[in-house]
Every structure is written in C-alpha cells, then in structure tokens.
C-alpha cells in the first residue's frame, strides 16, 4: 500500500513538473484561438491602446500600475505574441486569477488590478465565446493582454515592495527596504504568477496580521459602548457594572483574546477571577500595567471601533511590505507607538521594557508653525520632536555622560527660564560656555540683550541626579542624533501615554539593556560599568564583597563616578526603531495602539485610490 501511494505521488510530481515547468498545458480550444490570431493585427490594436494612455498613467479612466515597465516589456509584436501564447496556458490563467482573488487578504483592493474586467475575460475564455467568434475582436484581446500584464506587474510590485513610498507619510522613515525580485522580464517568464508567489510576504509577523485582517474585514461597527473615565480601579471579586463587563467581553473578542461564545462569561455583576485573567492577557499585549484590574488606562485602550482596527492592520501590513522579514537573530526592536523595547538573543525574547519616545505634533505645533511663517514674525519655527523610524547599529555606551544641550532646546525651553533666574543653571548642573569653549558665569551676562535667534553661548549639563541622560547613554550612530538613554524622570514610565521626549528613546531599565549588550563582548565588563556609575556590581562575587566592605566609607563606594566614561562593544547589534500600530500576538490575539503620530489615516487614504471609471467594457 505504501509503495502504491509513493508511486502515485511520484507520478503526480512528474506531471506537475512537466506542466508547470514548461507552461504548455494549453487546451485545444485556446491553442486554436492562438493559431487563428494574426500577431501583427493584435500588436496594432495593442499600440492603439498604448497611445491612449495619458501622462498620468490612466487609460480611459483605468489607472495603470506600471505603464512604463509594461510598454518596455512589449516593445515589439514578438514580445506580445509570446506573452499571449503563455497566458493562454491553464496554469498561468489559473495562477493569475488565484493571485487576484487573494489580494483582498492583504488589505489591497483587487480592483487596483482590474479584477472585474479580467474576470469577464476569463468567463469569455471559459465559455469559449472568443473561440467561436467568426471575426476575432483584436481590440478586446489586446486590452485583456494589456490589463492582465499590468495586473501581474502591479501585484508583484505591491506585494514585494509595498504599494506606497514610505518617505511620503508621517515622520521620517529610513528603515531598510525589503529585498525582492524585480519587475524586469517578469512578463517573459513561463509562470509569472509563481514569481508573484515568491514576492508575497510569508513571515510570521505579517501572516499573523493577515489572519486578523481576514477575521475583522467584514465586521461592521455598531453604536457600541464607550467606556467613561474612572478614578478608582476595580479588583477581582468586587462588584462591577454588567454593561461594562459585556462591553469588555466584546472588546477582548475584537482582539482575538476571547471566543464569541464566551458571552455568558460576562453576564455577571461581579468582576470574576476568570475575567481578570483575560483582562491581564490584554494588558500584557498592550504593554499596560498587567495587574488584572479594571483601571482607566485599560478601559480607554478598549475604546476602539472595528474600522479603526482595520485601518491599523492595513497600515501595518503595508509597513511590513516596506520592511520585509527581520533576519538578525540578535537585535533590539523598539516599537515607538507602543513605547516598548524588545531585546532578542538567538531569536528568543530575553528583555522587554517600557520606553518613552518623541512628543507628537499636535495643534500647538501647527499653530506655531503658521505663526512663524507670518511676515515679520518673531516666533521661532517649532521643532518636529517625533522619533523617526530607522535602523542603526550599537557602537558604544557612555557612563555619567555630559549632555550637550541641543541649540533648539537651549533657545526655546531653557533660555526663558535663565532670563527669569540664572541660578537655575547651577541648580540643574549646567555649564555655560562662550564661542571659545570657555566657562562663563551666568550672573555676568546681560540676559535681557540675548535674543533667542542669536545666542552666543553653548550649554552643557554635567553628571548628577538632574542630568537629562541619566547615568548611561547607549550610542547607535545615526543621522538624527537619537540615543537610547537613562532618565531621572522615572515617573514617566508609569504613564499609559509616554510620548514625552524630545525624540530620543528613554529606557525604563537601562542597565538591564547594558547587561544584554555586554553579553556579546569577549570580556564581561558589565560590573565595571555598574561600579563606574556608582552602582553595586551584579556578576563578580569578589567585587560584590569589596563593594559591601567599602560602601559604609563612601556614598560613591569603590570608585568615584567620573564624567564621560566610554565602553565600546565588540559586536554591533542592529537597533530597529519602528512605528507599527497593529501587532499580532503569539497567543493569536491582536494589539492595536493609539495612532499618536497620526500616520494610519494618511497611509490608508493613499491606499484607497478613488475607483474612477474602472468600467472597461468588452467589445465583440
């Protein structure tokens, strides 16, 4: 029996290889249609359609995806004839229409790829309507070939590279682009649909979002419940509003954390332990305080509609098509919208922590921007503090770092405080220097004559409890002067909304990340870093005993903290700063974060091109 099955499978494999490899599985009717077609007449009709394409890339109101590439591929009658013969094969026809049907599962409109018209053509071929024509409709034939080829090129490009240009939306996006197969010679392939299949994203982060999109794409928003702001959290076992609990159940179902038939679980007047366990799972997926209680930040995170969730998934799928799979087994991943850092070693998550990132551009930003552009305006243009998306590599860290205050922060934020009271510089550990880098006493400066537009000084902040970089800063050289660093403002990590920085990424547990990075050094210098920072060592027991022995003698223990102590890494690890608002979880759930930088609306709007006159009519 086993031998029979083995031989049967082997025979099927050989048959598939012969059919797909040669692309010659053409029905007799279609082969007859090809033989009857005058290739010169077909190309003349094709050329007439080409002449009607506008400079903007539309043909009688039909938007073409890749007109330049399309016409470059069909530069002569022989090229078009070869494609015509190829597409009449059953494997290519079926492959093309399978790909068309699958585009909606990627949150891409099949009509961008002329789906309705091409399905009409498929019906004509299937019913042998064209085969039975006494006079072949070359205009319809050529339009079918033109639009089917454009659909293949469009699907291949959009799945392999993304539909949009990343730099046109939101904050700066300089992440590496996905490496994929190019469009050149795609139409000359025997099985171009297989090239599209190879360009289709197949990594877990993308596939998980795809499943969530398919699950949610047809669900309609209803006049749902909106949670009010509450001051006191509700613990398990305590009375709770039944209407709230039912709404929480619906919210968890939206995110795939609760089955739809679990509605009975939420028909109670008490917040139960089982309900608390599901709420805790949701809190963990969102990076919230995971105590399993019903608190305000948890309830507000549940206030989201199906349409908003779909927008988040659609934009995130497009961003993954831009980026592609992340292949580095050792890496640091920071999702700016979630304000979470993840550190991976050999693809295993070893460290996770909260972060703070750049302040969004709100109404105040745009008001000041407008005021700064007014004639004779004395208002300085506001700074874009949103943290950009990019990839860089770690190089070194600095313990007890000096903060060289950026000029925009000096002039716009600190200078007004200095004018009120110069004593603030000494209180906060700042050092004022002139153009020759010589220290200047702030009390000998006539601050009333110092204009924000022209400040002849620089400002540095030395180590200390008020230093804005904290005890350590991790460098990963980039064009935006962005760092990973400690902060004295630990209170910010208790906030649910942590976009409060000037652009850099603040770390909740900076020395845990230092320990992770030092693992990749040939020599473990982590304890040395801690001692330099004035902290007790963790690894070396001998150093720990010495620390405990000398601790009563001096608050700074073994070593007085010195300014700007550099430690270099032997291995440079990639750091990804990304902004992805929808993330599928390992448990099959969905995390959707508030789009604080307002990128989703722009991306989704651009992906929904208006369906103008996409009504090509077949001509017989």
Helices and strands as residue ranges (DSSP letters): H 2-22, H 28-36, H 39-51, E 58-59, E 62-63, H 67-73, H 77-87, H 90-102, G 103-106, G 110-113, H 115-126, H 138-161, G 166-168, E 173-174, G 186-188, H 192-199, H 204-216, H 242-254, G 260-266, H 273-286, H 296-301, H 306-323, E 331-335, E 340-345, E 348-358, H 363-372, E 389-393, E 396-399, E 403-404, H 407-409, I 410-414, H 415-420, H 423-427, E 430-433, G 442-444, G 447-449, E 458-461, E 472-475, E 484-485, G 490-494, E 499-501, E 505-507, H 510-518, H 526-532, H 541-551, E 565-568, E 574-578, E 582-584, E 590-592, H 600-607
